[in-house]
């Protein structure tokens, strides 16, 4: 009947490929014209157009199938990555707010403590409580700098700028640390 001639339109729309959509539209138009000619004239030309549209849609669908599946999966992976990234940013924001408003609770749930099993660390390291090993996982923090941090954090460090000034970090390192560290009060 030629009803599947539109299939490339769906694949083209999902995969964001205008040429596939155009092919599907062409096959659909040929099929509809075939139906109109067939009904109006009772001729074999209409049936031929229906078959042409139908086979064209099938051939196009088979031709684009693998690329269509790949494109749709890539789009889904991108959408999933965006969602996960937004969720991580939201979690960090919530954990930073908790560290400020209720430091005791932040310490209890392990904010900034990736070394603690089950902790809600938010992929950040708490400068005021982390181990030397955890501090050295941060960009630009050598074992020597980690030792300096441990020695000066007795009264608590409150910001990445304060940390940078205290252990003489360059501006690039301070910026690299900005999204990776948190300062839970002592």
Secondary structure, 3 states (H helix, E strand, C coil): CCHHHHHHHHHHHHHCCHHHHHHHHHHHHHHHHHHHHHHHHCCHHHHHHHHHHHHHHHHHHHHHHHHHHHHHHHHHHHHHHHHHHHHHHHHHHHHHHHHHHCHHHHHHHCCCCCCCCCCCCCCCEECCCCCHHHHHCCCCCCHHHHHHHHHHHHHCCCCHHHHHHHHCCCHHHHHHHCCCEECCCC
